[in-house]
């Protein structure tokens, strides 16, 4: 049976995973901006390489994220 302490431990793991995910997304967004600014790669190519939608690439490049 799951205890309250188990639930707290899981909640902490989720918080840590969320922090890690946020940091990785930030790194990815920075890389998207660098690649778009320093190469002739198209938005579709960058989106495919980054595993995101073209709309996400456009949002990142515009500095809205």
CORTA-V166587 format. One record per residue. OMEGA is omega in radians with two decimals (* if undefined). D_FIRST is the distance of its C-alpha to the first C-alpha in Angstrom with 2 decimals. Layout:
OMEGA;D_FIRST
OMEGA;D_FIRST
This chain:
3.12;0.00
-3.14;3.79
3.09;6.36
3.11;9.92
3.07;11.25
3.13;9.43
3.09;10.92
3.13;14.16
3.10;14.39
3.12;14.12
3.11;16.66
3.10;18.91
3.11;18.89
3.11;19.91
3.13;22.63
3.11;23.95
3.11;24.06
3.10;25.92
3.13;28.39
3.13;29.01
3.10;29.55
3.13;31.95
3.13;33.87
3.09;34.19
3.11;35.40
3.09;37.93
3.13;39.19
-3.13;39.46
3.10;41.37
3.13;43.73
3.09;44.37
-3.14;45.13
-3.14;47.69
-3.12;49.25
-3.13;49.58
-3.10;50.99
-3.01;53.41
-3.14;54.65
3.10;54.90
3.13;56.30
-3.11;53.06
3.10;52.46
3.12;49.57
3.12;48.39
-3.13;48.49
3.12;46.56
3.13;43.95
-3.13;43.49
-3.10;43.27
-3.12;40.77
3.14;38.62
3.10;39.19
3.06;41.38
3.11;45.02
3.11;44.39
3.11;41.99
-3.13;44.68
3.12;47.27
-3.14;45.13
-3.10;44.51
3.13;48.19
3.11;49.34
-3.11;47.30
3.11;45.23
*;41.99
